[in-house]
C-alpha cells in the first residue's frame, strides 16, 4: 500500500508548482517584449548578407593593409613605394574608423584581426627586401583592392540602408585612390590580374542580385515574437488556474 501523504504536503506541492509557473510567466513578460522591440540602428533597417559582406570586407582590408603600408613606408626600396605605403596606411586608418563607426551604429559584429591568408601576405612581405619587397607589396595590394572594388559598387547599387550607402561612397573614394597610387609605381603586372567576375546576362543576373540582396536577415520579427509570447502567456495562465483550482 502506497504511503499516505498529508493534504498539507499535497497542497504545498501544487502551490509550489503554481508559483514556479507564475515566475516563468513573469520572466517571459520581462524578456520577450524587449526582444520583440529590438532592432538594428539606423532607422530600424535590417542588414542583409550583401551589407555584411561590405562591412567585413572593408574592415579586413584595413586590418592587413595598414600594417602592410607601414612596412612599405619603412623598408620599401624606392622612394615612391615608401611614399605610397605611408599614404595607404594613413588613409586606411581613416577608413577603418569609418567602418567601425558604421558597424557600431548598425549593431553589427565585424572582424578584429586579419584572416589567416592576409597574415600570410604580411609574413611574406616581412621576409622580402629590396626590389622583391616592392613588387610583392604592389602586387598583393593591387589585387586585393581590385577584389573589394566591385563589391562596393554592387552593394551601393542595392543596399536599403543609408549608413551602408554612405560607407560605400567613402570606401569607393579610398579604394580608387589606392589603386591609382599603386599603379603609379609602374610595378602592376596587368596580365596577371584576375579576370573580372561579371554577372550573368539577362534576367538571371538580376534575379541573382535580388536574391543576394534579400539574403539572411539579422533580427527577429516582432510580430512572431509577440504571438509566441501571447500563446505562452495564455497557456501558462490556463495551467495555473487549473492547478490552483485543484488545490
C-alpha positions in Angstrom: 0.0 0.0 0.0 1.4 3.3 -1.0 2.4 5.6 1.9 -0.1 8.3 2.6 0.9 12.0 2.3 -0.7 14.7 4.2 -3.2 17.0 2.5 -1.0 19.9 3.6 2.0 18.4 1.7 0.0 17.8 -1.5 -1.3 21.3 -1.3 2.2 22.6 -0.8 3.5 20.8 -3.9 0.7 22.2 -6.0 1.2 25.6 -4.7 4.9 25.3 -5.3 4.3 24.2 -8.9 1.9 27.1 -9.5 4.4 29.6 -8.0 7.2 28.3 -10.3 5.0 28.6 -13.4 4.0 32.1 -12.4 7.6 33.0 -12.1 8.3 31.7 -15.5 5.5 33.7 -17.0 6.7 36.9 -15.3 10.2 36.2 -16.6 8.7 35.9 -20.1 6.9 39.2 -19.6 10.2 40.9 -18.7 12.3 39.4 -21.5 10.2 38.7 -24.6 8.9 42.3 -25.3 12.5 43.5 -25.1 13.5 41.1 -27.8 10.5 42.0 -29.9 11.3 45.7 -29.9 15.0 45.2 -30.5 16.0 46.3 -34.0 19.2 47.4 -35.7 20.1 51.1 -35.5 19.8 53.4 -38.4 16.0 53.7 -38.7 15.3 50.0 -38.0 16.6 48.8 -41.3 17.8 45.2 -41.2 21.1 44.2 -42.8 21.3 41.6 -45.4 24.2 39.3 -46.5 25.5 41.8 -49.1 25.6 44.6 -46.5 27.6 42.4 -44.1 29.9 41.4 -46.9 30.8 45.0 -47.4 31.3 45.8 -43.7 33.5 42.7 -43.2 35.5 43.2 -46.4 36.3 46.9 -45.7 37.3 46.0 -42.1 39.5 43.1 -43.1 41.2 45.3 -45.8 42.2 47.8 -43.2 43.4 45.2 -40.7 46.1 44.0 -43.0 46.7 46.9 -45.4 47.5 49.3 -42.6 50.5 47.2 -41.3 51.4 46.5 -45.0 51.6 50.2 -45.7 53.6 50.9 -42.6 56.0 48.2 -43.6 56.4 49.7 -47.1 57.0 53.1 -45.6 59.9 51.7 -43.6 61.5 49.1 -45.9 60.4 50.0 -49.4 63.4 50.2 -51.8 62.1 53.0 -53.9 61.1 56.4 -52.5 57.8 56.0 -54.5 56.9 52.8 -52.7 57.8 54.3 -49.3 55.6 57.3 -50.0 52.7 55.3 -51.2 53.0 52.9 -48.3 52.7 55.7 -45.8 49.8 57.2 -47.7 47.8 53.9 -47.8 48.5 53.2 -44.1 47.2 56.7 -43.2 44.1 56.6 -45.4 43.2 53.1 -44.2 43.3 54.4 -40.6 40.6 56.9 -41.6 38.6 54.3 -43.5 38.9 51.8 -40.7 37.4 54.3 -38.3 34.5 54.9 -40.7 33.7 51.2 -40.9 34.0 50.7 -37.1 31.6 53.7 -36.6 29.2 52.3 -39.1 29.2 48.8 -37.5 28.6 50.3 -34.1 25.7 52.4 -35.4 24.2 49.3 -37.1 24.8 46.9 -34.2 26.9 44.7 -36.4 29.8 42.5 -35.4 32.9 42.8 -37.6 36.3 41.1 -37.6 39.0 42.2 -35.1 42.0 40.6 -36.9 43.1 39.7 -40.4 42.4 36.3 -41.9 45.0 33.6 -42.0 45.6 34.3 -45.7 46.2 38.0 -45.0 48.5 37.2 -42.2 50.4 35.1 -44.7 50.8 38.0 -47.0 52.2 40.2 -44.2 54.7 37.4 -43.3 55.7 37.2 -47.0 56.4 40.9 -47.1 58.3 40.8 -43.8 60.7 38.2 -45.2 61.2 40.1 -48.5 63.5 43.0 -49.1 64.7 45.4 -51.8 63.1 45.3 -55.2 61.3 42.0 -54.4 59.6 43.6 -51.4 58.4 46.5 -53.6 57.0 44.0 -56.2 55.2 41.9 -53.6 53.7 45.0 -51.9 52.3 46.4 -55.1 51.1 43.1 -56.4 49.3 42.0 -53.2 47.6 45.3 -52.5 46.6 46.0 -56.1 44.9 42.5 -56.4 43.2 43.0 -53.0 41.9 46.4 -53.9 40.6 45.1 -57.3 38.6 42.4 -55.4 36.9 44.8 -53.0 36.2 47.5 -55.6 33.3 45.7 -57.4 31.8 44.6 -54.1 31.5 48.2 -53.1 29.7 49.1 -56.3 27.3 46.1 -56.1 26.3 46.8 -52.5 26.0 50.6 -53.2 23.6 49.9 -56.0 21.3 47.6 -54.0 21.5 48.3 -50.3 18.4 49.6 -48.4 20.5 51.1 -45.6 21.6 54.8 -45.6 24.6 54.1 -43.3 25.8 51.3 -45.7 25.4 53.6 -48.7 27.5 56.3 -47.0 30.2 53.8 -46.2 30.2 52.6 -49.8 30.6 56.2 -51.0 33.6 56.8 -48.7 35.1 53.4 -49.4 34.9 53.8 -53.1 37.0 57.0 -53.0 39.7 55.5 -50.8 40.0 52.3 -52.8 40.1 54.1 -56.2 42.8 56.4 -54.9 44.8 53.4 -53.6 44.6 51.6 -56.9 45.8 54.7 -58.7 48.7 55.2 -56.3 49.8 51.5 -56.7 49.5 51.8 -60.5 51.7 54.9 -60.5 54.7 52.8 -59.4 54.8 51.0 -62.8 55.0 47.7 -60.9 51.5 46.4 -61.6 51.6 43.2 -63.7 48.5 43.7 -65.7 48.4 40.3 -67.4 48.5 38.6 -64.0 45.5 40.4 -62.5 42.5 38.1 -62.0 39.7 38.4 -64.6 36.6 40.4 -63.8 33.7 38.5 -62.3 30.8 39.8 -64.3 27.1 38.9 -63.5 25.2 36.6 -65.9 23.5 38.5 -68.7 19.7 38.9 -68.8 17.2 38.2 -66.1 19.3 35.5 -64.4 21.8 38.1 -63.4 19.1 40.4 -62.0 17.5 37.6 -60.1 20.8 36.6 -58.6 21.5 40.1 -57.5 18.0 40.3 -55.9 18.5 37.0 -54.1 21.8 38.2 -52.7 20.1 41.5 -51.5 17.3 39.5 -49.8 19.8 37.2 -48.1 19.7 36.1 -44.5 18.3 38.8 -42.3 19.7 40.0 -38.9 17.0 40.3 -36.3 13.7 38.7 -35.2 10.2 39.7 -36.4 8.4 41.5 -33.6 5.1 40.1 -34.7 6.3 36.5 -34.4 7.8 37.1 -31.0 4.6 38.7 -29.7 2.5 35.8 -31.0 4.7 33.3 -29.3 4.7 35.3 -26.1 0.9 35.7 -26.0 0.4 32.0 -26.7 2.8 31.0 -23.9 1.1 33.5 -21.6 -2.3 32.1 -22.3 -1.2 28.5 -21.9 0.5 29.3 -18.7 -2.5 31.2 -17.3 -4.8 28.3 -18.0 -2.5 25.8 -16.4 -2.0 28.0 -13.4 -5.8 28.4 -13.0 -6.3 24.6 -13.1 -3.6 23.9 -10.6 -4.9 26.5 -8.2 -8.5 25.2 -8.6 -7.4 21.6 -7.9 -5.6 22.7 -4.7 
